[in-house]
Amino acid sequence: MPTPSLSIDLDAIAANAAAVVGRCAAAGVRVIGVTKATGGSPQVARAMLRGGVAGLGESRLDNVRRLRRAGIGAPVTMLRIPSVTEAADVVSLCDVSLNSEALVLEALGRAAEEQGRVHDVIVMVEMGDRREGVAPAELMPLCEIAVSSPGLRLTGLGANFMCASGVLPTEAKLAVLVEEAERVEARFGVRLDTVSGGNSANLPLLEAGALPPRINELRVGFSILRGENAITGAPLDWLRGDAFTLEGELVEMKTKPSMPEGETGIDAFGNRPSFEDRGDRVRGIVNLGRVDIRLEGLTARDPDVEITTASSDHLIVDLTGARRFAVGDTVAFGLDYGALVQAFLSPYVEKRLAGRDAAEAGPGRVRVFADPALLAREETQDFLQAIREFGLGIETGGEIGPGDLPLWMPPDRGPTWEQITTDLPDRVELGLLWLDSEPGPAVAAEPDTLALVGLRAATPEQSEIIRRHGILALTMEDIDLIGIREAMRRALGRVTAMTEGFVLVLDASVGRGMEPDEMEAGLSYRECSTAMELVAQSGGLRGIAMTGFDPDAQGAALKAAHGYLMSALGKRILG
Ligand SMILES: *Cc1c(COP(=O)(O)O)cnc(C)c1O
């Protein structure tokens, strides 16, 4: 496994979300799952939704866009108070926002009217943490704007604690929030749906049964992700603390004196390090540095590994008590919230899924979805027989279950895409490896886990989407330049990082032999075969769509496609 990498256990996140949701539900509180520390990771969001959160909370519009592009339709609350200039995007992307300024509310109201929507707003009350929110005396004029604007709906009041000044939520402070909510209700003759009491720091109060009954929402990120009490930092025994692990590789291990030799100055980050003389120590260097992580937020998972210091690219650890390590070994670290945020944002840290999902065994059966006429073709029957001989079962139609590798054979690209998105169970995180001369409907797939390979044409709209969303698109020109191996290495990296595997789309137009008229323009026979072998070696193949063949397709073209797909399947089975 290349390092450094951040491994993410979605089962742990889902379990934590379910535990928090369960405790909150018992107190009549719904949970907004906050994904901002993960840069709006759709995988993490879906794990939280699997755990039963009522909606998602985000602080950045870019992150919300990422969630929406991944097809997540759950209600999203904008947590950071919106800027005037963002108002239109907040309205179009988010369902609810937290607010404290009249000008912003007016801008949101105008934007909502223009878009023909009604945007829900929660007005934030300042309760001592001195971050966002208005003093109770200024509350009514703000609520007035929300109540009187046709584009807005005042859904409730909210408060936030433990953010800017570390002020703790208390029963008394929350009682004030509830009183304010009741004053607003009396004044405007409305019933507020939501009294949003705060973040993870409110969970200890909830556990103590000290949350006033009208508090019916909490916005929780930290405790779901970290499994810790947000106030004390202590582990919570009803949550898992192992959702995230940062792994680096040991690149040097030598015995060196613990004291530096020579005069010392300040380091590149403005610190003057100081050391304790402990004599000669076994020191290791891990390929992580301050560029990737916040050193102070790391804890080695192995208690015998001590963190000594770090520079931009080298993390120095003391291995005197852990001489069993050797160069090339992986060293694992837990991360605090700040380190987690940084690891998610660092382009140098690979993100991968761990846990049951990632370890799940490969498919045991191919489930075929094809037009009966194409299915009845002799070539198709031979292909299915060859698959059987490889030891995989064959089923036709029906529901895709665990252990199934779906094989779609629609004549067109559009319907394939619809099938892929509707047939696959929701909770599976799959990348999309699109081998086709055109992007087709793939540009609507989640950009972070999509790779287009072998492009020869794209509409201006498609090119624009590819550029804007940073989609990995490898044209025939790129492949001529870098070679099919490198192209596939990049493509497979994109579709397997942060997924539980990928669906391969192989269109007749991409390569030689599959579409008689396009012999010269696409991938050569050898390139196609190499690409398929690399697909097999990746171990991530979870579905196949063979597109561009109608029931009257030429026999030779069908056979060529079947040959390629056997390479994609076959090596995997032998391997
Ligand atoms: C970040 C944030 C939260 C979530 O806080 P956690 O400590 O991660 O639970 C809730 N509300 C607001 C306004 C936030 O900015």
The ligand as an SDF file (V2000), in Angstrom:
LIG
                    3D

 15 15  0  0  0  0  0  0  0  0999 V2000
  -18.5880   22.6190   13.3290 C   0  0  0  0  0  0  0  0  0  0  0  0
  -19.9020   23.0000   13.8300 C   0  0  0  0  0  0  0  0  0  0  0  0
  -20.6970   22.0440   14.4800 C   0  0  0  0  0  0  0  0  0  0  0  0
  -20.2140   20.6380   14.7640 C   0  0  0  0  0  0  0  0  0  0  0  0
  -19.2650   20.6830   15.7990 O   0  0  0  0  0  0  0  0  0  0  0  0
  -18.5790   19.3520   16.3510 P   0  0  0  0  0  0  0  0  0  0  0  0
  -17.7200   19.8250   17.4460 O   0  0  0  0  0  0  0  0  0  0  0  0
  -17.8000   18.7900   15.2050 O   0  0  0  0  0  0  0  0  0  0  0  0
  -19.6440   18.4420   16.7780 O   0  0  0  0  0  0  0  0  0  0  0  0
  -21.9490   22.4210   14.8850 C   0  0  0  0  0  0  0  0  0  0  0  0
  -22.4080   23.6750   14.6780 N   0  0  0  0  0  0  0  0  0  0  0  0
  -21.6670   24.6170   14.0710 C   0  0  0  0  0  0  0  0  0  0  0  0
  -22.2440   25.9790   13.8830 C   0  0  0  0  0  0  0  0  0  0  0  0
  -20.3980   24.3140   13.6150 C   0  0  0  0  0  0  0  0  0  0  0  0
  -19.6690   25.2470   13.0090 O   0  0  0  0  0  0  0  0  0  0  0  0
  1  2  1  0
  2  3  1  0
  2 14  2  0
  3  4  1  0
  3 10  2  0
  4  5  1  0
  5  6  1  0
  6  7  2  0
  6  8  1  0
  6  9  1  0
 10 11  1  0
 11 12  2  0
 12 13  1  0
 12 14  1  0
 14 15  1  0
M  END
$$$$
